[in-house]
Amino acid sequence: MFMRQILLLLYALLIFSPSEKENPDNTPSDLYFPPISGSEWETTDPAALGWNLEELQKLNTLLEENGTRGFILLQGGKIVVENYYGTRLANSQAFDRDSPWYWASAGKTLTATLIGLAQEEGKLSIAESSSKYLGEGWTSMTSEQEKKINIWHQLTMTSGLDDGVANKDDFSPEILKFLAEPGTRWAYHNAPYTLLDKVVEVSTGRDFSDYFNQKIASKIGMTGSWQRLGFNHVFFSNARSMARFGLLILANGDWAGESIIKDKSYLNQMINTSQNLNEGYGYLWWLNGKNTFMVPSLQITIPGSFSPNAPSDMVCGLGKDGQYICVVPSMDLVLVRMGLSPDQSLVPFMFLDDIWKILRNIIPSA
């Protein structure tokens, strides 16, 4: 009888000690994380995963023929595919693992994360009026109209500011004019987004780049730099640094046992539908698998997903010329693409879907 009780106890422990109990934040417990410094990064042979190598070569051809410079696929945190093509823009040197490239609007995901970290520290609240940090007169609107815009509106592209201007990047006060009540209209407008930099700086009392390096880059081994290009503030890094950030999001904001993004509620909000105007948009992240989505420069709602061939739970940072950082939790997958424009669209959704058309035939579970 005693032995039977012991066996029942052991059985109960096996049943009621799942990873969910030890890991209440649902962070994948078996992910690999590369060391913070150095070039070491474990790899996995795609053949060992049962991937279709013939189709993988088709993907390689598609990427090379469409101006790709760097492409990485991580599964479980390990590198399964890492390829580099062509030369750098400024010289004839071959593009390689250490070559920096611009994130374009894919870098919006970094800013969204940094806003969440500042809120986590109590430096700001996304429900606060942006005027608290940008000062009165940051637009050409009345003080009453201006104060209605809050940080959340900037994160969700629902500021109501007029985006029908010659330069959507220009955040000069005379350019920022009233068009609609905040929260009632979705429009892909860079100017209000870029001003989030100042929100971070004023609320934290830190230089934006320094705060980014302290809170994110140094924690996960990212290298790179923020550069001013006209009105835009653009992040440049190598492809592996982009992959590191994707892995951080895949790991639910944790890195090798350390919680980098402790506010899991904000993280969840960031990568889920943020408003009822554009289902495919979170806090500066694009969300696949929704019933409808909107695209930059058009005030129409499009039925279906922006990438029908990709998994429905994929979330992405998407930038001009096809800068992609995509995270697929259901597959423990991170996809990174850096390079030249594959087509003439502002955000190349179609090329991303072309990649996934082939990936579906490569990865058994896709």
NORURSUL-V106955 format. One line per field, one symbol per residue. ss: DSSP state (a for helix, b for strand, c for the rest). psi: psi as a letter, one per 30 degrees, with the letter a starting at -180 (. if undefined). A space follows every 50 residues. Layout:
# NORURSUL-V106955
ss = ???
psi = ???
This chain:
# NORURSUL-V106955
ss = caaaaaaaaaaaaaacccaaaaccccccccccccccccccccbccccccc ccaaaaaaaaaaaaaccbbbbbbbbccbbbbbbbccbccccccbcccccc bbcaaaaaaaaaaaaaaaaaccccccccbcaaaaccccccccaaaaaccb aaaaaaccccbccccccccccccccccbcccccccccccaaaaacaaaaa aaaacccaaaaaaaaaaaaaccccbbbbbccbbbbbbcaaaaaaaaaaaa cccbbccbbccccaaaaaaaccccccccccbccccbbccccbbccccccc cbbccccccccccbbbbbbcccbbbbbbaaacbbbbbbbcccccccccaa aaaaaaaaaaaacccc
psi = eeeeeeeeeeeeeeeghlfeefifghkkfgkkkllellgkjklkkeeffg kjfeeeeeeeeeeefhgkekkkkkkgfkkekjkklallefagkkkaffkl lkfbfffeeeeeeeeeeeeefgflkfflkffefflkgfaglleeeeffkl eeeefghhffkjghlejffjgkeffjlkelkkffkkkjjeeeeeffeeee eeefglkeeeeeeefdeffggklalkkkjbfkjkkklleeeeeeeeeeee ghgljhfkjejeifeeeeeeglkflgejfgkbigkkklglellllkfkhl kkkalfifflkfgkkkkklkghjkjkkjefghkkkkkkalkfaglejiee eeeeefeeeffekeg.
